[in-house]
């Protein structure tokens, strides 16, 4: 690459902590700085999950001092660490990379900026980001934009925010009684939040699924699995974002939902820090406080990032081909 590229990843803090916990995983995530189409992504979906207890060694949890206590499962008592050993089984990809040389860092700036949306919202307070009634100010972007103004690529880690099919937009100040509000469909909201159409490339992940059963230690093996933790209607919404291209808004989607559905054993469950003392009723019924939304690290989120790398290898090959 001849030119310096800047990459800004934007994520709600809950999911963001999973990525920030591993610097090398963040590098893998943010290396995705070229156009990735949904059509191409489907080519390298894993051909199943393979357990590799010998050669597949990621970083160790205790080596990552900035990981959130919600995802440090080993530190909070998880003994079965097999969830760290599963990798996607992509034989075709391995053949494609035969005799190739991979370089992870090359004249690029990686930045991490935590924000709920591109524009200002009532979720911006770092101490109060879990509000259920989310409102954004569609024309108030400067407070966030000054942090990633020169970014060539913005990568959304959307976590579970796409469970809602609509969001409320506001014109005016939050404290103003005359502010105008309007409810719009989520794809339209993303279109209105996108600013620099001529330069910035916008990426985001599809929703991360949740699970319900306790005590799982193995992935699901049933092919084509869709659990109750995925909202299929929202998957259809994500697939329709391609229609925004008619309005010169290009959003590149990495669909990790069904891929993650198989990994029911990769959640923290009860092996995490709880910020409030558990009640007697909760202790009597562990399922009532079991965490099946977050993911342990090292673990599944690292695989999402590795998939991004594979797509970039293809794009880089194509780019070099056209230059030559």
HELIX and SHEET records of a PDB file:
HELIX    1   1 UNK A   13  UNK A   20  1                                   8    
HELIX    2   2 UNK A   23  UNK A   30  1                                   8    
HELIX    3   3 UNK A   38  UNK A   41  1                                   4    
HELIX    4   4 UNK A   42  UNK A   44  5                                   3    
HELIX    5   5 UNK A   61  UNK A   63  5                                   3    
HELIX    6   6 UNK A   82  UNK A   85  5                                   4    
HELIX    7   7 UNK A   91  UNK A   96  1                                   6    
HELIX    8   8 UNK A  142  UNK A  148  1                                   7    
HELIX    9   9 UNK A  161  UNK A  163  5                                   3    
HELIX   10  10 UNK A  186  UNK A  193  1                                   8    
HELIX   11  11 UNK A  232  UNK A  239  1                                   8    
HELIX   12  12 UNK A  240  UNK A  247  5                                   8    
HELIX   13  13 UNK A  257  UNK A  261  1                                   5    
HELIX   14  14 UNK A  264  UNK A  266  5                                   3    
HELIX   15  15 UNK A  280  UNK A  284  1                                   5    
HELIX   16  16 UNK A  286  UNK A  288  5                                   3    
HELIX   17  17 UNK A  300  UNK A  323  1                                  24    
SHEET    1   A 5 UNK A 108  UNK A 114  0                                        
SHEET    2   A 5 UNK A   5  UNK A  11  1                                        
SHEET    3   A 5 UNK A 153  UNK A 157  1                                        
SHEET    4   A 5 UNK A 201  UNK A 205  1                                        
SHEET    5   A 5 UNK A 251  UNK A 254  1                                        
SHEET    1   B 2 UNK A  49  UNK A  51  0                                        
SHEET    2   B 2 UNK A  86  UNK A  88 -1                                        
SHEET    1   C 4 UNK A 120  UNK A 121  0                                        
SHEET    2   C 4 UNK A 135  UNK A 137 -1                                        
SHEET    3   C 4 UNK A 166  UNK A 171  1                                        
SHEET    4   C 4 UNK A 180  UNK A 185 -1                                        
END                                                                             
